[in-house]
């Protein structure tokens, strides 16, 4: 007969402690963990595994070489088979390859990209010239002699003519490239027109001296060469209305200057006129937002670009005249 041991308070406490949650063992921060120990012990095995994988991929790349390499003389093939050893020695032997000739379409594309790159280079050079011109224009004061002022105005004229002819040799075939070039040219032309007028307007009035008109290469208003539907639509629905707004604005406000009756106007009227001029400029700035398939003939694109360049320059000059009269009224 089995005897049952008596239950004591100490034994009951020991039995209850088994069901209670045990505290987590403390981790020694200086002792490395299991992951660290595993990777440390298997580091060399993993490196060997990486080397085996690299050798396998290298062998696959060699097997996928073009068939023309297999037809090379035996000496070339022997040098190729020894490339694995040469890599370990730090020297690599090149395998002769045949460069395929591009198709005429690809050659034309490469030529177009090269010409567009040259246009961007010329634009950057003109942008730098404009920056230098602005720095010199900022040095002008009312007491500056007339001769250097006229010379600086002539420099602005030459720079504006170069910008107008920017696309004469090549018109980019990409919408994004054309839009970037066009926006930069419009910005520079507006600045040249307005600052060129300021050079003369900040000086005291001089008889028989006013802003000379720039003699452009061609008439400002052009007609489209292409007769397709898109070109005619762009000309009638976009260019003609914008041309009319521009000519009306310049004809109304382009005579302001030293010898006009400034008391015919008030500041509010001139401020509204300046806002109208800015609105016309913004329309010119977004003229080439249309896709290039709306300009199928590059001759039309170049002529529209040239007309926009002339119009924006004239707008800048007219806006400078309005600002001059507005400042004069505020002073008086």
C-alpha positions as CSV (number, residue, x, y, z in Angstrom):
1,X,0.0,0.0,0.0
2,X,1.4,3.2,-1.1
3,X,1.8,5.8,1.5
4,X,0.8,9.4,0.8
5,X,3.2,11.9,2.0
6,X,1.6,14.6,4.0
7,X,1.2,18.0,2.4
8,X,3.1,20.7,4.0
9,X,2.9,24.5,3.5
10,X,6.3,24.5,1.9
11,X,5.4,21.8,-0.6
12,X,2.2,23.7,-1.5
13,X,4.3,26.8,-2.1
14,X,6.6,24.9,-4.4
15,X,3.8,23.4,-6.4
16,X,2.1,26.8,-6.9
17,X,5.3,28.4,-8.0
18,X,5.5,26.1,-11.0
19,X,2.3,27.7,-12.4
20,X,3.4,31.2,-11.9
21,X,5.2,33.1,-14.8
22,X,8.9,32.8,-14.5
23,X,10.9,36.0,-14.9
24,X,12.8,36.4,-18.2
25,X,16.5,35.7,-18.1
26,X,18.6,38.8,-18.2
27,X,20.7,39.3,-21.3
28,X,24.3,40.2,-20.9
29,X,25.0,43.1,-23.3
30,X,28.6,42.1,-23.6
31,X,27.8,38.6,-24.7
32,X,27.2,38.1,-28.5
33,X,23.8,36.8,-29.5
34,X,23.0,33.7,-31.4
35,X,22.6,35.4,-34.7
36,X,26.0,37.1,-34.4
37,X,27.6,33.8,-33.4
38,X,26.0,32.0,-36.3
39,X,27.1,34.5,-38.9
40,X,30.6,34.7,-37.4
41,X,31.1,30.9,-37.5
42,X,29.7,30.7,-41.0
43,X,31.2,33.8,-42.6
44,X,33.8,31.9,-44.6
45,X,31.1,29.5,-45.9
46,X,29.0,32.4,-47.0
47,X,31.9,34.1,-48.8
48,X,32.6,30.8,-50.6
49,X,28.9,30.7,-51.6
50,X,29.1,34.2,-53.0
51,X,32.3,33.3,-55.0
52,X,30.6,30.2,-56.4
53,X,27.5,32.3,-57.4
54,X,29.8,34.9,-59.1
55,X,31.6,32.2,-61.0
56,X,28.3,30.7,-62.2
57,X,27.0,34.1,-63.4
58,X,30.3,34.8,-65.2
59,X,30.1,31.4,-67.0
60,X,26.6,32.2,-68.0
61,X,27.6,35.6,-69.5
62,X,30.4,33.9,-71.4
63,X,27.9,31.4,-72.8
64,X,25.6,34.1,-74.0
65,X,28.2,36.0,-76.0
66,X,27.3,36.7,-79.7
67,X,28.0,34.0,-82.2
68,X,30.4,36.2,-84.0
69,X,32.9,35.8,-81.1
70,X,32.8,32.0,-81.6
71,X,33.9,32.5,-85.2
72,X,37.0,34.5,-84.2
73,X,40.5,33.0,-84.8
74,X,41.7,30.4,-82.3
75,X,44.1,32.8,-80.7
76,X,41.3,35.2,-79.8
77,X,39.2,32.3,-78.4
78,X,42.2,31.1,-76.3
79,X,42.6,34.6,-74.8
80,X,38.9,34.6,-74.0
81,X,39.1,31.2,-72.3
82,X,41.9,32.5,-70.1
83,X,40.0,35.6,-69.0
84,X,39.1,34.0,-65.7
85,X,42.7,33.7,-64.7
86,X,43.5,37.1,-66.0
87,X,40.8,38.6,-63.8
88,X,42.5,37.1,-60.8
89,X,45.9,38.6,-61.9
90,X,44.3,42.1,-62.2
91,X,44.6,42.4,-65.9
92,X,41.8,41.9,-68.4
93,X,42.2,41.1,-72.1
94,X,39.7,42.7,-74.4
95,X,37.9,40.6,-77.0
96,X,37.6,42.3,-80.4
97,X,34.0,43.1,-81.4
98,X,32.3,44.3,-84.5
99,X,30.3,47.6,-84.1
100,X,27.1,47.4,-86.2
101,X,26.3,50.3,-88.4
102,X,23.2,52.3,-87.3
103,X,20.3,52.5,-89.7
104,X,19.6,55.8,-91.6
105,X,16.7,56.5,-89.2
106,X,19.0,56.2,-86.2
107,X,21.7,58.3,-87.9
108,X,19.2,61.0,-88.6
109,X,18.0,60.9,-85.0
110,X,21.6,61.1,-83.7
111,X,22.2,64.1,-85.9
112,X,19.0,65.8,-84.7
113,X,20.0,65.3,-81.0
114,X,23.5,66.7,-81.7
115,X,21.9,69.8,-83.4
116,X,19.5,70.3,-80.5
117,X,22.5,70.1,-78.1
118,X,24.2,72.8,-80.1
119,X,21.1,75.0,-79.8
120,X,21.2,74.6,-76.1
121,X,24.8,75.4,-75.9
122,X,24.2,78.6,-77.9
123,X,21.2,79.5,-75.7
124,X,23.4,79.1,-72.5
125,X,26.0,81.4,-74.1
126,X,23.4,84.0,-74.9
127,X,21.9,83.7,-71.4
128,X,25.4,84.4,-70.0
129,X,25.8,87.4,-72.2
130,X,22.4,88.7,-71.0
131,X,23.5,88.3,-67.4
132,X,26.6,90.3,-68.0
133,X,24.6,93.0,-69.8
134,X,22.2,93.3,-66.9
135,X,25.1,93.7,-64.5
136,X,26.4,96.6,-66.5
137,X,22.9,98.1,-66.9
138,X,22.5,98.1,-63.2
139,X,25.5,100.5,-63.0
140,X,23.7,103.2,-65.0
141,X,22.6,106.3,-63.1
142,X,20.9,109.5,-64.3
143,X,24.3,111.2,-64.6
144,X,25.8,108.5,-66.8
145,X,26.9,110.1,-70.1
146,X,24.8,109.5,-73.2
147,X,27.4,107.8,-75.3
148,X,27.9,104.7,-73.1
149,X,24.1,104.4,-72.7
150,X,23.7,104.3,-76.4
151,X,26.5,101.8,-76.8
152,X,24.9,99.6,-74.2
153,X,21.5,99.9,-75.9
154,X,23.2,98.8,-79.2
155,X,24.6,95.7,-77.4
156,X,21.1,94.8,-76.3
157,X,20.0,95.1,-79.9
158,X,22.6,92.7,-81.1
159,X,21.8,90.2,-78.3
160,X,18.1,90.4,-79.1
161,X,18.8,89.7,-82.8
162,X,20.8,86.6,-81.9
163,X,18.0,85.3,-79.8
164,X,15.6,85.9,-82.6
165,X,17.8,83.8,-85.0
166,X,18.3,81.0,-82.5
167,X,16.2,78.4,-84.3
168,X,17.3,79.5,-87.8
169,X,19.7,76.5,-88.2
170,X,17.7,73.8,-86.4
171,X,14.3,73.4,-84.8
172,X,14.1,70.8,-82.0
173,X,11.9,67.8,-82.7
174,X,10.9,67.3,-79.1
175,X,8.1,69.2,-77.5
176,X,9.9,69.6,-74.1
177,X,13.1,70.9,-75.7
178,X,11.3,73.5,-77.8
179,X,9.2,74.7,-74.8
180,X,12.3,75.1,-72.6
181,X,14.2,77.1,-75.3
182,X,11.1,79.2,-76.1
183,X,10.4,80.1,-72.5
184,X,14.0,81.1,-71.8
185,X,14.1,83.2,-75.0
186,X,10.9,85.0,-74.0
187,X,12.2,85.7,-70.6
188,X,15.4,87.2,-71.9
189,X,13.6,89.2,-74.6
190,X,11.2,90.8,-72.2
191,X,14.1,91.7,-69.9
192,X,16.1,93.2,-72.7
193,X,13.2,95.2,-74.0
194,X,12.3,96.7,-70.6
195,X,15.8,97.3,-69.3
196,X,16.9,98.8,-72.6
197,X,14.1,101.3,-72.4
198,X,14.9,102.0,-68.7
199,X,18.5,103.0,-69.7
200,X,17.2,105.9,-71.6
201,X,14.2,106.8,-69.5
202,X,16.2,107.2,-66.2
203,X,18.3,110.0,-67.8
204,X,17.0,113.6,-68.1
205,X,15.1,114.3,-71.3
206,X,17.4,114.8,-74.4
207,X,16.0,116.4,-77.5
208,X,15.9,114.1,-80.6
209,X,16.9,111.1,-78.7
210,X,14.5,108.3,-78.2
211,X,14.4,104.6,-78.4
212,X,15.5,103.5,-81.8
213,X,13.5,100.7,-83.4
214,X,15.3,97.4,-84.0
215,X,15.6,96.5,-87.6
216,X,14.6,92.8,-87.6
217,X,15.7,90.5,-90.4
218,X,12.1,89.9,-91.6
219,X,8.8,91.6,-91.1
220,X,7.3,90.9,-87.6
221,X,4.1,89.4,-89.0
222,X,4.5,86.2,-90.9
223,X,2.2,83.8,-92.8
224,X,2.2,80.0,-92.5
225,X,3.9,77.9,-95.1
226,X,2.0,74.7,-94.5
227,X,-1.6,74.4,-95.7
228,X,-2.7,71.5,-93.5
229,X,-5.6,71.9,-91.1
230,X,-3.5,72.1,-87.9
231,X,-1.2,74.8,-89.2
232,X,-4.2,76.9,-90.4
233,X,-5.9,76.4,-87.1
234,X,-2.9,77.5,-85.1
235,X,-2.5,80.6,-87.3
236,X,-6.1,81.7,-87.3
237,X,-7.2,80.7,-83.8
238,X,-4.0,81.4,-81.8
239,X,-1.5,83.6,-83.6
240,X,-3.8,86.1,-85.3
241,X,-5.8,87.0,-82.1
242,X,-2.6,87.3,-80.1
243,X,-0.9,89.4,-82.8
244,X,-3.9,91.8,-82.8
245,X,-3.9,92.1,-79.0
246,X,-0.2,92.8,-79.0
247,X,-0.3,95.4,-81.8
248,X,-3.3,97.2,-80.2
249,X,-1.5,97.3,-76.8
250,X,1.7,98.7,-78.2
251,X,0.0,101.2,-80.4
252,X,-2.0,102.5,-77.3
253,X,0.9,102.7,-74.8
254,X,4.1,102.6,-76.8
255,X,4.5,106.3,-77.2
256,X,4.8,107.1,-73.5
257,X,8.1,108.6,-72.5
258,X,9.8,111.9,-71.7
259,X,7.8,114.1,-74.0
260,X,4.2,112.8,-73.4
261,X,1.6,114.6,-71.2
262,X,1.7,112.4,-68.1
263,X,-1.2,114.2,-66.5
264,X,-3.6,112.7,-69.0
265,X,-3.4,109.5,-67.0
266,X,-3.7,108.4,-63.4
267,X,-1.9,105.7,-61.5
268,X,-4.9,103.2,-61.5
269,X,-5.2,103.4,-65.3
270,X,-1.5,102.8,-65.8
271,X,-1.6,99.9,-63.4
272,X,-4.4,98.3,-65.2
273,X,-2.6,98.8,-68.5
274,X,0.5,97.1,-67.0
275,X,-1.6,94.1,-66.0
276,X,-3.0,93.9,-69.5
277,X,0.5,93.9,-70.9
278,X,1.5,91.1,-68.5
279,X,-1.6,89.1,-69.7
280,X,-0.5,89.4,-73.3
281,X,3.0,88.3,-72.4
282,X,1.7,85.3,-70.6
283,X,-0.3,84.3,-73.7
284,X,2.9,84.5,-75.8
285,X,4.7,82.5,-73.2
286,X,2.3,79.6,-73.6
287,X,2.0,79.8,-77.3
288,X,4.1,76.6,-77.9
289,X,2.3,74.6,-75.2
290,X,0.5,73.0,-78.1
291,X,2.0,69.6,-79.3
292,X,4.5,69.7,-82.1
293,X,2.1,67.9,-84.4
294,X,0.2,71.2,-84.6
295,X,3.3,72.6,-86.3
296,X,4.1,70.0,-89.0
297,X,6.3,72.3,-91.0
298,X,9.5,73.3,-89.2
299,X,9.6,76.5,-91.2
300,X,6.4,77.6,-89.6
301,X,7.7,76.8,-86.2
302,X,10.8,78.9,-86.8
303,X,8.8,81.8,-88.2
304,X,6.3,81.7,-85.3
305,X,9.2,81.6,-82.9
306,X,10.8,84.6,-84.5
307,X,7.5,86.6,-84.4
308,X,7.0,85.8,-80.8
309,X,10.5,86.9,-80.0
310,X,9.9,90.3,-81.6
311,X,6.6,90.7,-80.0
312,X,7.8,90.0,-76.5
313,X,10.8,92.4,-76.9
314,X,8.4,95.1,-77.9
315,X,6.1,94.3,-75.0
316,X,9.0,94.7,-72.6
317,X,9.8,98.1,-74.0
318,X,6.1,99.2,-73.7
319,X,5.8,97.9,-70.2
320,X,8.9,99.9,-69.2
321,X,7.3,103.1,-70.7
322,X,4.1,102.5,-68.6
323,X,6.2,102.0,-65.5
324,X,8.2,105.2,-66.1
325,X,5.0,107.4,-66.4
326,X,3.5,105.6,-63.4
327,X,6.5,106.4,-61.2
328,X,6.6,110.0,-62.4
329,X,2.9,110.4,-61.4
330,X,3.5,108.9,-58.0
331,X,6.5,111.2,-57.3
332,X,4.5,114.3,-58.3
